[in-house]
């Protein structure tokens, strides 16, 4: 399977950011910690699953942005992720559940930032 640069796939950067924000928010909801390692691993998983490559520095910057969004910007947008919301954020294959209104609102925030 050939891999594509993230910018060759329209919307991929916003999709990845939203996935990382959802991962960070879900992880925090469950552990009460902001886990950088979860964001890093989730980024690698998403890139592999979507056959996309991204420069390591861009991955670091996007991961930092995801943590910032999860910590502050979601709250400012009126989005809270409770333990009861976590399962609804993701599909059975651990992709974003685009039917979730929380994910839809997260995506709006992410697209505005990019």
ChimeraX attribute file (.defattr): number of C-alpha atoms within 10 A of each C-alpha:
attribute: neighborCount
match mode: 1-to-1
recipient: residues
	/A:1	4
	/A:2	6
	/A:3	12
	/A:4	14
	/A:5	13
	/A:6	18
	/A:7	12
	/A:8	11
	/A:9	11
	/A:10	9
	/A:11	11
	/A:12	16
	/A:13	18
	/A:14	20
	/A:15	17
	/A:16	24
	/A:17	27
	/A:18	25
	/A:19	27
	/A:20	28
	/A:21	28
	/A:22	26
	/A:23	26
	/A:24	27
	/A:25	28
	/A:26	24
	/A:27	20
	/A:28	19
	/A:29	18
	/A:30	14
	/A:31	11
	/A:32	10
	/A:33	11
	/A:34	17
	/A:35	15
	/A:36	15
	/A:37	11
	/A:38	16
	/A:39	25
	/A:40	16
	/A:41	12
	/A:42	19
	/A:43	22
	/A:44	16
	/A:45	13
	/A:46	17
	/A:47	19
	/A:48	12
	/A:49	10
	/A:50	15
	/A:51	14
	/A:52	18
	/A:53	17
	/A:54	16
	/A:55	9
	/A:56	9
	/A:57	9
	/A:58	10
	/A:59	19
	/A:60	14
	/A:61	10
	/A:62	22
	/A:63	24
	/A:64	18
	/A:65	17
	/A:66	25
	/A:67	22
	/A:68	14
	/A:69	25
	/A:70	25
	/A:71	16
	/A:72	11
	/A:73	17
	/A:74	20
	/A:75	12
	/A:76	10
	/A:77	13
	/A:78	8
	/A:79	17
	/A:80	15
	/A:81	19
	/A:82	13
	/A:83	15
	/A:84	11
	/A:85	14
	/A:86	17
	/A:87	13
	/A:88	17
	/A:89	24
	/A:90	20
	/A:91	13
	/A:92	9
	/A:93	7
	/A:94	14
	/A:95	12
	/A:96	21
	/A:97	18
	/A:98	15
	/A:99	12
	/A:100	15
	/A:101	13
	/A:102	19
	/A:103	21
	/A:104	16
	/A:105	16
	/A:106	25
	/A:107	21
	/A:108	13
	/A:109	19
	/A:110	23
	/A:111	14
	/A:112	9
	/A:113	12
	/A:114	9
